[in-house]
Amino acid sequence: MKHKFIIHRRLPSLNDYIHKINRNRYTGNKFKQDIQNEICWEIKTQLRGLKIDKPIILHITYIEENKRRDIDNVYSAVKYIQDALVAMQVIKNDTAKWIVDVKPKIEYAKESKVIVELEEI
């Protein structure tokens, strides 16, 4: 079974996070928490209490409005997504036992967003 939710914004890149951490570690932590909280809200409103007790494959489609960011920096946002899934108790943990694979891809469109699909195994 597959479950899907959409993050209606462009997620920060690894460079964005590193920039915040280099300024001040507390600022960097708050930055990560704020992003994670936004994702938690999307999960709460779209998945409505879903709890998965099986391993999953995480399919993530990053829709970017331009090609200015390096692909590896875009893909690093998976950390925010995984941590939010655990915080919302959708999955038990983000270890390899519960997330057996992550399949990211990038597409380009006028408006940035992230489409996340959880495929139960």
C-alpha positions as CSV (number, residue, x, y, z in Angstrom):
1,M,0.0,0.0,0.0
2,K,1.2,3.5,-0.8
3,H,0.5,6.7,1.1
4,K,1.2,10.2,-0.2
5,F,1.6,13.7,1.1
6,I,2.8,17.0,-0.4
7,I,5.0,19.6,1.2
8,H,3.9,22.8,-0.3
9,R,7.3,24.6,-0.3
10,R,10.9,24.3,-1.4
11,L,12.9,22.6,1.4
12,P,16.2,24.1,2.4
13,S,19.4,22.6,0.9
14,L,22.4,21.3,2.9
15,N,24.2,24.5,2.1
16,D,21.4,26.5,3.8
17,Y,21.6,24.4,6.9
18,I,25.4,24.6,7.0
19,H,25.2,28.4,6.7
20,K,22.9,28.5,9.7
21,I,25.0,26.2,11.8
22,N,28.2,28.1,11.0
23,R,26.6,31.3,12.3
24,N,25.4,29.8,15.5
25,R,24.6,26.2,16.5
26,Y,21.4,27.2,18.3
27,T,20.2,29.1,15.2
28,G,21.0,26.1,13.1
29,N,19.0,23.8,15.5
30,K,16.0,26.2,15.5
31,F,16.2,26.4,11.7
32,K,16.0,22.6,11.4
33,Q,13.2,22.4,14.0
34,D,11.1,25.1,12.2
35,I,11.4,23.1,8.9
36,Q,10.6,19.9,10.6
37,N,7.5,21.5,12.2
38,E,6.2,22.7,8.9
39,I,6.6,19.1,7.5
40,C,4.8,17.7,10.6
41,W,1.9,20.0,9.9
42,E,1.6,18.7,6.3
43,I,1.8,15.1,7.6
44,K,-0.9,15.9,10.2
45,T,-3.3,17.4,7.8
46,Q,-2.8,15.0,4.9
47,L,-2.1,11.6,6.5
48,R,-4.4,12.1,9.5
49,G,-3.0,9.9,12.2
50,L,-1.5,7.2,9.8
51,K,0.8,4.7,11.6
52,I,2.8,2.3,9.6
53,D,4.2,-0.8,11.4
54,K,6.0,-2.3,8.4
55,P,9.2,-1.3,6.6
56,I,8.8,1.3,3.8
57,I,10.4,2.6,0.7
58,L,10.4,6.3,0.6
59,H,9.8,7.9,-2.8
60,I,10.5,11.6,-2.9
61,T,9.9,13.9,-5.8
62,Y,11.5,17.3,-5.4
63,I,9.9,19.7,-7.8
64,E,12.2,22.7,-8.2
65,E,11.4,26.0,-9.9
66,N,14.9,26.3,-11.4
67,K,18.2,24.4,-11.8
68,R,20.2,26.7,-9.6
69,R,20.8,24.2,-6.7
70,D,23.1,21.2,-6.9
71,I,21.2,17.9,-6.8
72,D,23.0,16.6,-3.7
73,N,22.0,19.7,-1.8
74,V,18.4,19.2,-2.8
75,Y,18.4,15.5,-1.8
76,S,19.8,16.3,1.6
77,A,16.3,17.5,2.6
78,V,15.4,13.8,3.1
79,K,16.7,14.3,6.7
80,Y,13.9,16.8,7.5
81,I,11.3,14.5,6.1
82,Q,12.5,11.3,7.9
83,D,12.7,13.1,11.2
84,A,9.2,14.5,10.8
85,L,7.8,11.1,10.0
86,V,9.3,9.7,13.2
87,A,8.2,12.8,15.2
88,M,4.6,12.3,14.0
89,Q,4.8,8.6,14.7
90,V,4.0,7.6,11.2
91,I,7.0,5.3,11.3
92,K,8.7,3.8,14.3
93,N,12.2,4.9,13.5
94,D,14.3,6.1,10.5
95,T,16.8,3.3,10.7
96,A,17.5,0.9,7.8
97,K,15.1,-1.6,9.5
98,W,12.1,0.8,8.9
99,I,13.2,2.7,5.8
100,V,14.8,0.2,3.6
101,D,15.3,2.5,0.6
102,V,15.0,6.1,-0.5
103,K,14.2,6.8,-4.1
104,P,14.7,10.5,-4.8
105,K,14.1,12.3,-8.1
106,I,14.0,15.9,-9.3
107,E,11.5,17.5,-11.7
108,Y,11.2,21.1,-12.7
109,A,8.0,23.2,-12.8
110,K,6.8,26.8,-12.1
111,E,6.2,26.2,-8.4
112,S,8.4,24.3,-5.9
113,K,7.0,21.5,-3.7
114,V,8.0,18.0,-2.5
115,I,5.9,14.9,-3.1
116,V,6.5,12.1,-0.6
117,E,5.2,8.6,-1.1
118,L,5.5,5.9,1.6
119,E,5.4,2.4,0.1
120,E,4.8,-0.3,2.6
121,I,6.7,-3.5,2.0
